[in-house]
Amino acid sequence: MPLLSMSQVTVPALLRGLRILSGLLTKGEGWAKENGVDPAGLTSARLFEDMAPLTGQVQRVSDTAKFAIARLSDVASPSMPDDEVTFADLQARIAKTVAYIESIDAAKIDGSEGKTIVLKFPNGEFTTTGSAYLTGFVLPNFYFHLTTAYDILRHKGVPVGKLDYLGAWM
């Protein structure tokens, strides 16, 4: 028996990150309203022209989480068309992702360490194991996009700080 199961490593981290992202978005929307800033200016903001906007960062956090659970559990994830524009749209997407993850029985994820995972990219396929996929792709990618969403809000002036990003962990 592993020290931590695949579900113990995956589910709490993804749910926590999604909830932190929701809190960051709540702060961003509130700050925009309080300061007369167009919320669309925040949701469409980017750190650099070749990077996805805030909406795209939230979509990638959601996609990384739901596809990870789907691949590890063999339970199809909900379709989400990437058409979010408003803070409400983004919050709804996060809520839908959280609900999907919470609906999956841990037993469907546990034991997937050695499962063959095939990732399809425009330049080809990549085959790996469940544990390598989780630790080498899912978690780094998830936190990259979560951090970038935080950074966009911070860069635009939203008063978020490290404790907002870390969330309640004790």
C-alpha positions as CSV (number, residue, x, y, z in Angstrom):
1,M,0.0,0.0,0.0
2,P,1.5,3.4,-1.0
3,L,2.0,6.0,1.6
4,L,-0.4,8.3,-0.3
5,S,-2.9,7.0,-2.8
6,M,-3.4,8.6,-6.2
7,S,-6.7,10.1,-5.1
8,Q,-5.1,11.5,-1.9
9,V,-2.4,13.3,-4.0
10,T,-4.8,14.4,-6.8
11,V,-8.2,15.3,-5.5
12,P,-7.4,17.6,-2.5
13,A,-4.8,19.5,-4.5
14,L,-7.0,20.1,-7.4
15,L,-10.1,21.1,-5.3
16,R,-8.0,23.4,-3.1
17,G,-6.5,25.1,-6.1
18,L,-9.9,25.5,-7.8
19,R,-11.3,27.0,-4.6
20,I,-8.4,29.4,-4.3
21,L,-8.9,30.5,-7.9
22,S,-12.6,31.1,-7.1
23,G,-11.5,33.3,-4.2
24,L,-9.0,35.2,-6.3
25,L,-11.7,35.9,-8.9
26,T,-14.1,37.0,-6.2
27,K,-11.5,39.5,-5.0
28,G,-10.8,40.7,-8.6
29,E,-14.5,41.2,-9.4
30,G,-15.1,43.1,-6.1
31,W,-12.0,45.3,-6.6
32,A,-13.1,46.1,-10.1
33,K,-16.6,47.2,-8.9
34,E,-15.2,49.2,-6.0
35,N,-12.7,51.0,-8.2
36,G,-14.8,51.6,-11.3
37,V,-12.7,49.3,-13.4
38,D,-14.4,47.5,-16.2
39,P,-14.6,43.8,-15.2
40,A,-14.1,42.8,-18.9
41,G,-10.8,44.6,-18.8
42,L,-9.7,42.1,-16.0
43,T,-11.1,39.0,-17.5
44,S,-9.5,39.7,-20.9
45,A,-6.1,40.9,-19.4
46,R,-2.9,39.1,-20.2
47,L,0.6,39.3,-18.8
48,F,2.1,39.3,-22.3
49,E,0.6,39.4,-25.8
50,D,1.4,35.8,-26.6
51,M,-0.1,34.5,-23.3
52,A,-3.7,33.5,-22.7
53,P,-5.9,36.1,-20.9
54,L,-7.3,35.5,-17.5
55,T,-10.3,33.6,-19.0
56,G,-7.9,31.3,-20.7
57,Q,-5.9,30.7,-17.6
58,V,-9.0,29.7,-15.7
59,Q,-10.1,27.4,-18.5
60,R,-6.7,25.7,-18.5
61,V,-6.8,25.2,-14.7
62,S,-10.3,23.7,-15.1
63,D,-9.2,21.5,-18.1
64,T,-6.1,20.3,-16.4
65,A,-8.1,19.3,-13.3
66,K,-11.0,17.6,-15.1
67,F,-8.9,15.8,-17.7
68,A,-6.6,14.5,-15.0
69,I,-9.5,13.0,-13.1
70,A,-11.1,11.7,-16.3
71,R,-7.8,10.0,-17.5
72,L,-7.0,8.5,-14.1
73,S,-10.5,7.3,-13.3
74,D,-11.9,6.5,-16.8
75,V,-15.0,8.6,-16.0
76,A,-15.7,11.1,-18.8
77,S,-15.5,14.7,-17.8
78,P,-18.1,17.3,-18.7
79,S,-17.7,19.2,-21.9
80,M,-16.9,22.9,-21.5
81,P,-16.7,25.0,-24.7
82,D,-14.3,27.7,-23.5
83,D,-16.7,30.5,-24.0
84,E,-16.5,32.2,-20.7
85,V,-16.3,36.0,-20.7
86,T,-17.5,37.3,-17.3
87,F,-16.5,36.6,-13.8
88,A,-19.8,34.8,-13.3
89,D,-19.0,32.6,-16.3
90,L,-15.6,31.7,-14.8
91,Q,-17.1,31.0,-11.4
92,A,-19.7,28.7,-13.0
93,R,-16.9,26.8,-14.8
94,I,-15.0,26.4,-11.6
95,A,-18.1,25.2,-9.8
96,K,-18.9,22.7,-12.6
97,T,-15.3,21.4,-12.4
98,V,-15.4,21.0,-8.6
99,A,-18.8,19.2,-8.8
100,Y,-17.3,16.8,-11.4
101,I,-14.2,16.0,-9.3
102,E,-16.3,15.6,-6.1
103,S,-18.6,13.1,-8.0
104,I,-15.8,10.6,-8.7
105,D,-15.3,7.8,-6.2
106,A,-11.7,7.7,-5.0
107,A,-11.5,4.0,-5.7
108,K,-11.7,4.9,-9.5
109,I,-8.5,6.9,-9.2
110,D,-6.6,4.8,-6.7
111,G,-4.4,2.2,-8.3
112,S,-3.9,4.3,-11.5
113,E,-0.2,4.8,-10.7
114,G,0.9,2.4,-13.5
115,K,-2.0,3.0,-15.8
116,T,-1.0,3.9,-19.4
117,I,-1.9,7.6,-20.1
118,V,-1.8,8.8,-23.7
119,L,-1.7,12.5,-24.3
120,K,-2.4,13.9,-27.7
121,F,-0.7,17.1,-28.8
122,P,-0.6,18.9,-32.2
123,N,2.9,17.6,-32.7
124,G,2.2,14.0,-31.7
125,E,1.3,11.6,-28.9
126,F,3.1,11.1,-25.5
127,T,2.6,8.0,-23.5
128,T,3.4,7.8,-19.8
129,T,2.2,6.2,-16.6
130,G,-0.5,7.6,-14.2
131,S,2.0,8.6,-11.6
132,A,4.4,10.3,-14.0
133,Y,1.4,12.1,-15.7
134,L,0.2,13.4,-12.3
135,T,3.6,14.5,-11.0
136,G,5.2,15.5,-14.2
137,F,2.4,17.2,-16.1
138,V,-0.9,17.6,-14.2
139,L,0.3,19.3,-11.0
140,P,3.0,21.5,-12.7
141,N,0.5,22.6,-15.4
142,F,-2.3,23.2,-13.0
143,Y,-0.2,25.4,-10.7
144,F,1.4,27.2,-13.7
145,H,-2.0,28.4,-14.9
146,L,-3.3,29.1,-11.4
147,T,-0.2,31.2,-10.7
148,T,-0.6,33.0,-14.0
149,A,-4.2,33.8,-13.2
150,Y,-3.0,35.2,-9.8
151,D,-0.3,37.2,-11.5
152,I,-2.7,38.8,-14.0
153,L,-4.9,40.0,-11.2
154,R,-2.0,41.2,-9.2
155,H,-0.4,42.9,-12.2
156,K,-3.7,44.8,-12.9
157,G,-3.8,46.1,-9.4
158,V,-6.1,43.7,-7.6
159,P,-4.8,43.6,-3.9
160,V,-4.2,39.9,-3.7
161,G,-1.2,38.5,-1.9
162,K,0.6,35.3,-1.0
163,L,-1.9,34.3,1.6
164,D,-4.7,34.6,-1.0
165,Y,-2.8,32.2,-3.2
166,L,-1.9,29.8,-0.4
167,G,-5.4,29.8,1.0
168,A,-6.3,28.0,4.2
169,W,-3.9,25.1,4.6
170,M,-3.9,24.5,8.3
